[in-house]
Amino acid sequence: MTQKEEIIYSDEDSQEDFSPPAGGESKVKKLKKKLKDCQKEKEGYLTGWQRAQADLVNYRRRQEEAMEEFRKYSQENLIREILPVLDSLEMGVKETAKLKSMGSFASLRTTLLKPIKKQLESILEKYNLKEIKTVGEKFNPNFHEAVEMIESNEESGVITEEIQKGYLLEDKVLRVGKVRMAK
């Protein structure tokens, strides 16, 4: 036969004439067993790879959440240090308003302090700093600290006066409001 010639057997011929050589059946069984073992190993690798992919997706999601949390609260320490300045400005504005009747000096101080206070408040608002509502609100220990309980016409537990403002940064209490409340 030449290389170009092909021998074509029909399925019937090939199966009828086929008889495995001596010891061939055991080789076939060994090969089938080896194939099954390889398939199990492949499944194990595939499962491991899929688990690793899922772990990577979960890791990336957790990292994004952590970065978002960090972004939200990264300015917290700075804002905590600025709050006393804001308190002082607010106190200065209130006191100079009381002294307005004393003349132009008090009026000048009020004129100077109000814009500075407003400017500082607008900067802090950009960082999602919000005042905690106090006067007229029902006392909430998560947002308020009762400094004193006083006799009042208000319902018991209602805040009558604010001593020091409380603030929220995003949704986190940065500082509770110090208040007087009705008995």
C-alpha positions in Angstrom: 0.0 0.0 0.0 1.1 3.5 -0.7 0.8 6.4 1.7 -2.0 7.9 -0.2 -4.2 4.8 0.0 -6.6 4.7 2.9 -8.2 1.7 4.3 -11.7 2.2 5.2 -13.5 -0.3 7.5 -17.1 -0.2 8.1 -18.3 -0.2 11.7 -19.6 -3.7 11.4 -16.3 -5.0 10.1 -14.2 -3.3 12.7 -16.3 -4.5 15.7 -16.7 -8.0 14.5 -13.0 -8.5 13.8 -11.9 -6.7 17.0 -10.7 -8.9 19.8 -8.4 -7.2 22.3 -5.0 -8.6 22.6 -4.1 -10.7 25.6 -4.0 -8.4 28.7 -5.6 -5.6 26.7 -8.8 -5.5 28.8 -6.8 -4.7 32.0 -5.0 -1.8 30.1 -8.4 -0.4 29.0 -9.7 -0.6 32.6 -6.5 1.1 33.9 -6.9 3.9 31.2 -10.6 4.3 32.1 -9.7 4.6 35.8 -6.9 7.1 35.0 -9.4 9.1 32.9 -11.9 9.2 35.8 -9.2 10.3 38.2 -8.1 13.0 35.8 -11.7 14.2 35.5 -12.1 14.3 39.3 -8.8 16.3 39.5 -10.0 18.6 36.8 -13.3 19.2 38.7 -11.3 19.9 41.9 -9.2 22.5 40.1 -12.3 24.1 38.4 -14.0 24.3 41.8 -11.0 25.8 43.4 -10.6 28.3 40.6 -14.3 29.3 40.9 -13.9 29.7 44.6 -10.8 31.9 44.2 -12.7 34.0 41.6 -15.6 34.5 44.1 -13.2 35.3 46.9 -11.5 37.9 44.7 -14.8 39.5 43.8 -15.8 39.6 47.5 -12.4 41.1 48.5 -12.8 43.8 45.9 -16.3 44.6 47.1 -15.1 44.8 50.8 -12.2 47.0 49.8 -14.5 49.4 48.0 -16.8 49.5 51.0 -13.8 50.2 53.3 -12.6 53.0 51.1 -16.1 54.5 51.0 -16.2 54.3 54.8 -12.7 55.8 55.1 -13.7 58.6 52.7 -16.8 59.4 54.8 -15.1 59.7 58.1 -11.5 60.6 57.2 -12.1 64.3 58.2 -13.6 63.4 61.6 -10.5 64.3 63.7 -10.1 67.6 61.9 -13.7 68.5 62.3 -13.6 67.6 66.0 -10.8 70.1 66.5 -12.7 72.8 64.5 -15.9 72.5 66.5 -14.6 74.5 69.6 -13.7 77.3 67.2 -17.2 77.3 65.8 -18.6 77.3 69.4 -16.4 80.3 70.3 -17.5 82.2 67.2 -21.1 81.4 67.9 -20.7 82.5 71.5 -19.0 85.7 70.3 -21.9 86.5 68.0 -24.4 86.0 70.7 -22.5 88.1 73.3 -21.8 91.0 70.9 -25.5 91.0 69.9 -26.3 91.5 73.6 -23.8 94.3 73.8 -24.9 96.1 70.6 -26.5 98.8 72.7 -23.0 99.7 74.0 -22.0 101.3 70.7 -20.1 100.9 67.6 -17.3 98.6 68.9 -19.8 95.8 69.7 -21.5 96.4 66.4 -18.1 96.1 64.6 -17.4 92.8 66.4 -20.8 91.4 65.4 -20.2 92.5 61.8 -16.8 90.8 61.8 -17.8 87.6 63.6 -21.0 86.7 61.7 -19.4 86.3 58.2 -16.5 84.2 59.7 -19.0 82.0 61.5 -21.1 81.6 58.3 -18.1 80.8 56.2 -16.9 78.2 58.7 -20.4 76.6 58.8 -20.6 76.4 55.0 -17.2 74.7 54.8 -18.3 72.1 57.4 -21.6 71.6 55.6 -19.6 70.5 52.5 -18.2 67.7 54.6 -21.7 66.7 55.6 -21.6 68.0 59.1 -25.1 68.6 60.4 -26.4 70.1 63.6 -28.4 67.9 65.9 -31.8 69.5 66.6 -32.4 70.2 70.3 -34.8 72.9 71.5 -38.4 71.6 71.4 -37.3 68.1 70.5 -37.9 65.0 72.7 -34.7 64.1 74.6 -32.8 61.2 72.9 -29.8 59.9 74.7 -28.2 58.9 71.4 -28.1 62.6 70.4 -28.4 64.6 73.6 -26.7 64.8 77.0 -28.9 66.2 79.8 -26.9 68.7 81.8 -29.8 69.8 83.9 -33.5 69.1 84.4 -35.7 72.1 85.1 -39.3 73.0 85.9 -41.0 74.0 82.7 -44.4 74.3 81.0 -43.1 71.9 78.4 -43.9 68.2 78.5 -41.5 66.1 80.5 -38.5 65.0 78.5 -38.7 67.9 76.0 -35.5 69.9 75.6 -36.0 73.5 76.7 -32.5 75.0 76.2 -29.3 74.1 74.3 -26.0 74.5 76.2 -23.7 73.2 73.5 -24.6 72.1 70.0 -24.4 68.5 68.9 -23.2 67.4 65.5 -23.6 64.5 63.1 -20.9 63.7 60.5 -22.7 61.8 57.8 -24.9 59.5 59.9 -22.5 59.2 62.9 -22.8 61.2 66.1 -19.7 63.4 66.3 -20.7 65.2 69.4 -23.9 65.0 71.4 -25.8 68.2 72.2 -25.6 69.3 75.8 -29.1 70.4 76.9 -31.5 71.4 79.6 -34.7 69.5 79.6 -38.1 69.7 81.3 -38.8 67.4 84.3 
